[in-house]
Amino acid sequence: MSLYVDIEKTLGSFHLKVKLEAADETLALLGASGCGKSLTLKCIAGIETPDKGKILVDDVVLFDSEKKINLTPQQRRTGLMFQNYALFPNMTVLQNIRTGANRETDKKKREAAVTAVLESFGLTELKNRLPHQLSGGQQQRVALARILVSNPRILLLDEPFSALDSHLRFKLEREVRQVIREFGKTVVLVSHDRDEVFRMSDSIAIMDSGKIEATGTKADVFLNPGTRKGAILTGCKNISAIEGLEKGQIWATDWDLALEVPRIPEDVSAVGIRMHDIRPGPGKNSYRCRVVEEIENPFSYTIMLKPTQGKGTGLIGWEMDKDTWKQIRSEEIGISLPPEALLLLKE
């Protein structure tokens, strides 16, 4: 196991309690702002000190409160890239990257490593420019080059694309994925963007209020987020509180609908379904609905529906491509909520 973290830290009224593991893969910490994602990265990097716990990378103990071990950031060899890249404004590209190679004492080897990373990141022609003379994408490449020239044990990326427009983000995501593949070690990515997380990661840990809500492969976490907060963070818009009925059936109280489900785990308090998983009726869990609102997106429609039966006040959102909606558009339509697509959620 390449990364092991089991730590606690209190800052004022905020309490971080995180336990996670990762192999040579990209692990994404997904959560809203202020949930403790960046604080977790800083604890791994040694910028913040946990109150108690243990952190290991490749069986090297970086922190152990019981054994009084707390390596400095330099001793840990963790490559942390901040949101703002933290380049030295008065240093050129070349000088910034050289600061990452200071661990190498042999001058020839150090310069060879710097030259290689300049070429690898396409920065050779920019080596004499200052950070303010670079685009956002170029600054990010310099920051990554400075980290990788130091030969880190682990790569830590804190919201690496948050300051970029969508076009540049798409381009740089591809570049960073290539960097990650070539790095070949553990990468921890922090983000609040569920689409970015899905594209960039192998596994996901969903964080909320300083705790891990769910962990697993990205496919498993999106298929079964496990909790209401996990479902929301992975993009589920349709969620209703439930009451249990007989075996194999629940009552979605917000929609006032009885739903057939494959199973009812213990402590389930809500049911969800993703907007793209709804199907036109008939089928299992079929209902007539009144169209309350049509929301036009660039390449799809989101149709807000209210079941015609019962007294539920909650709406159900259904997303489909524009051609499909043009074919079935009506003031009242039938929908089906497939049992296998329902998310059974704990609080």
C-alpha angles and dihedrals in degrees: 000000000000099000130030122175127176109157145142129201133170122207110179106302093345118097122193117201112169133167119175143143133201136182125206092312142095111274116191124206104210121191147112123282112286096023094117103263097126092039089057090053091049091052090052091048093047096244090115124034119222118228089232143345140068138283124191132177117189089345091303110128108230096171134008118164094194094051093040092239117151114155119202118250089256093052092049095060093212117156108220119182113196125215091252092042092236095232117172103254095208095050128082123238089263093049093047092053092046089060088064092055097054092109090070107084096189105089095206093051090045093053091044090054092048092049091049094051092046089056094042093055096040093246102123094102091046097048095110096048125104120234094256088058091060132083120243091260092050091050090053091052090051091050092050092045091052090052097046095047086064090061096231124200091225136013119227118192117190110198091318096181102035096105096048132093118244096259095051091041091058091050095047094045088062091050093048092048088056091049090051092050091051092044090060096190137092116308124187114199123192119204144144091205111097094195092051090048092051093050096045107037142069096200135016137213113195112213130198130168093349096310137097109250098183140349135193144099112324091250093052095046093051092043093049114011090173100211137058091245091047091052092050093049091050091053106264109152100176111073129150134179112245143209121203120247126173125328112304095012136087135184116236099209098192091056096030091229133138109225130196111224132183092235141346113229120204120273094018110155105167144030127213139182127191115241094241093051095066114104133201112261150283105071139085113330092016122174140167115242137189117229107241100173141359113214114193116213123185093267105007146030128243109208117199111212136190119199111242093217125073130006102281117146098198121100127222119221119214120189121200139153118275096249092054093051092048089055097049101028111144140140089248126028140172121242136184126212103204111221092225090056096054116108113217107206139193122213 
